[in-house]
Amino acid sequence: MSPRSASVNEELRRRSRERLLQATVELVAERGYEATKLGDIADRAGAARGLVSYYFPGKRQLLQSAVHRLMHLTLEAALERQPHTEDGRERLARAIDAILGLARDQPRLMRTHMAGILQAEGFVQCAEQQRLAELLRDTVVRYGSAEVDTDYPLLRALLMGAVVAVLLPGAPMPAARLRAELFQRYGLDWELGVPPEGGPPGGTFPSPPVAPTGPR
């Protein structure tokens, strides 16, 4: 049997890494961070346990990479869903809804992720985080920002703050209210993106103009 080519080996490594990241997301969402062991992650991924430490220096770094991958995939799917659009305002609305949606749909996972970021290690500079950053930065560009280097970090900070506010134990903010504040800040119509049922919080958005009636 001839040895595998370098490209085949690289693809196998990529798949193994992605299985570990996906298993981490699943197990932390199911059991919580402390109850999830590195060996459990390897078993769920169908990988040798030594591969976990080969790819990642520790569980906290593994979790951050896993959540950044999830955020990237979720954001990418939201931006590219049909009907596809290049409109910057619609894409920004979809981005906001995608990140707030993760806080709503994956509260344990996202709360654990945010808690880890606030520890001494901070952001993990990994491939998954870079892909997420590139996609979010591109959204700011398409929105029409004239100062991307300032506006991209601000949007990132606002989204992180909104996620924390949704997940704050004992005093969570309603996601619809946070969405309304972000949409107002960026001049986005409530109907853009994926608006939640029930309409905007009372008094947040002006009523749309009444269509004219009578003979045409």
C-alpha positions in Angstrom: 0.0 0.0 0.0 1.4 3.3 -1.0 1.7 6.0 1.7 -1.0 8.7 1.9 -0.2 12.0 0.2 0.3 15.1 2.2 -3.0 16.5 1.1 -4.9 13.4 2.2 -3.1 13.5 5.6 -4.0 17.2 6.0 -7.7 16.5 5.2 -7.8 13.7 7.8 -6.3 16.0 10.4 -8.8 18.7 9.5 -11.7 16.2 9.9 -10.4 14.9 13.2 -10.1 18.4 14.6 -13.6 19.3 13.5 -15.0 16.2 15.1 -13.4 17.2 18.4 -14.8 20.7 18.1 -18.3 19.4 17.4 -18.1 16.9 20.2 -17.1 19.7 22.6 -20.1 21.8 21.7 -22.4 18.9 22.1 -21.1 17.7 25.4 -20.7 21.1 27.1 -24.3 22.0 26.0 -25.5 18.7 27.5 -23.5 18.3 30.7 -21.8 21.7 31.4 -18.1 22.5 31.4 -17.0 20.9 34.6 -18.7 17.6 33.9 -17.2 17.3 30.4 -13.9 15.6 30.4 -11.3 15.6 27.6 -11.6 11.8 27.4 -15.4 12.1 26.9 -14.8 14.5 24.1 -12.4 12.2 22.4 -14.8 9.3 22.8 -17.7 11.3 21.3 -15.5 12.3 18.4 -14.3 8.8 17.8 -10.7 10.0 18.1 -7.7 8.9 20.0 -7.4 10.7 23.4 -3.9 11.9 22.6 -5.3 13.9 19.7 -7.0 16.3 22.0 -3.8 17.5 23.6 -2.1 17.4 20.2 -4.5 20.0 18.8 -5.3 22.0 21.9 -3.3 23.0 24.9 -6.3 22.6 27.3 -10.0 22.2 27.7 -10.7 26.0 28.0 -8.9 26.6 24.7 -10.7 23.7 23.1 -14.1 25.1 24.2 -13.3 28.6 22.9 -12.3 27.2 19.5 -15.4 25.0 19.4 -17.8 27.9 20.2 -16.0 30.2 17.8 -16.5 27.5 15.1 -20.2 27.2 16.0 -20.6 31.0 15.9 -18.8 31.2 12.5 -21.0 28.4 11.0 -24.2 29.9 12.4 -23.3 33.4 11.1 -22.3 32.1 7.7 -25.5 30.1 7.4 -27.6 33.2 8.3 -25.8 35.5 5.9 -26.0 33.0 3.0 -29.5 31.7 3.5 -32.1 32.2 0.7 -33.0 34.6 -0.6 -29.4 35.5 -0.9 -28.6 39.2 -0.6 -25.7 41.6 -0.9 -27.6 44.4 0.9 -25.4 45.5 3.8 -28.2 46.5 6.1 -30.0 43.1 5.7 -26.7 41.2 6.2 -26.0 43.2 9.4 -29.6 42.5 10.7 -29.0 38.8 10.0 -25.7 38.8 11.8 -27.3 40.4 14.9 -30.1 37.9 14.9 -27.7 35.0 14.4 -25.6 35.9 17.5 -28.7 36.7 19.7 -30.2 33.4 18.5 -27.2 31.5 19.8 -27.7 33.0 23.2 -31.3 32.0 23.1 -30.8 28.5 21.7 -27.6 27.5 23.5 -27.7 29.3 26.9 -25.5 26.9 28.8 -22.9 26.8 26.1 -22.7 30.5 25.5 -22.7 31.4 29.2 -19.8 29.1 29.7 -18.0 30.6 26.7 -18.4 34.1 27.9 -17.2 33.2 31.4 -14.1 31.7 29.9 -13.3 34.8 27.8 -13.5 36.9 31.0 -10.7 34.8 32.6 -7.1 35.7 32.3 -6.6 33.8 29.0 -9.0 36.1 27.1 -9.6 35.4 23.5 -7.9 32.3 22.0 -6.3 33.3 18.7 -7.2 30.3 16.7 -8.3 29.6 13.2 -12.0 29.4 14.2 -11.8 32.8 15.9 -10.1 34.3 12.8 -12.8 33.0 10.5 -15.5 34.4 12.7 -13.7 37.8 12.8 -13.3 37.9 9.0 -16.9 37.2 8.4 -18.1 39.8 10.9 -15.6 42.3 9.6 -16.9 41.7 6.1 -20.4 42.4 7.3 -19.3 45.8 8.6 -17.7 46.5 5.3 -20.8 45.6 3.3 -22.9 47.7 5.7 -20.9 50.7 4.4 -18.6 51.6 7.3 -16.1 54.3 6.5 -14.0 53.3 9.6 -13.9 49.5 9.6 -11.0 49.3 12.1 -13.1 51.2 14.6 -16.6 50.0 13.7 -15.8 46.2 13.6 -14.5 46.0 17.2 -17.4 48.1 18.4 -19.9 45.8 16.8 -18.1 42.8 18.3 -18.2 44.4 21.7 -21.9 45.3 21.4 -22.8 41.8 20.4 -20.8 40.3 23.2 -22.5 42.7 25.6 -25.9 41.7 24.3 -25.2 38.0 24.7 -24.0 38.6 28.3 -27.2 40.7 29.0 -29.4 37.9 27.7 -27.7 35.3 29.8 -27.1 37.3 33.0 -28.3 35.0 35.9 -31.0 36.6 37.9 -31.5 39.6 35.7 -31.6 38.7 32.0 -32.6 41.3 29.5 -35.2 40.3 26.9 -33.6 39.5 23.6 -36.2 41.5 21.7 -35.3 44.6 23.6 -31.6 44.2 23.0 -32.3 43.6 19.3 -34.4 46.7 19.1 -31.5 48.8 20.7 -29.0 47.4 18.2 -31.3 47.9 15.3 -31.9 51.5 16.3 -28.2 52.1 16.7 -27.5 50.9 13.2 -30.6 52.4 11.6 -32.1 49.0 10.7 -35.8 48.4 10.1 -37.4 45.9 12.5 -38.5 43.8 9.6 -35.0 43.0 8.4 -33.3 39.8 9.4 -35.5 37.4 11.3 -37.8 39.5 13.5 -39.2 37.8 16.5 -42.9 37.2 16.9 -44.9 39.9 18.6 -43.3 42.9 16.9 -40.9 45.4 18.4 -41.0 46.3 22.1 -43.6 49.1 22.7 -42.5 52.5 21.7 -39.1 51.4 20.4 -39.8 51.8 16.7 -42.0 54.4 15.0 -45.2 53.1 13.4 -44.8 52.6 9.6 -46.7 55.1 7.5 -50.2 54.3 6.7 -50.7 53.3 3.0 -53.0 55.7 1.1 -56.5 54.5 0.5 -59.2 55.5 -2.0 -59.5 55.3 -5.7 -56.4 54.7 -7.8 
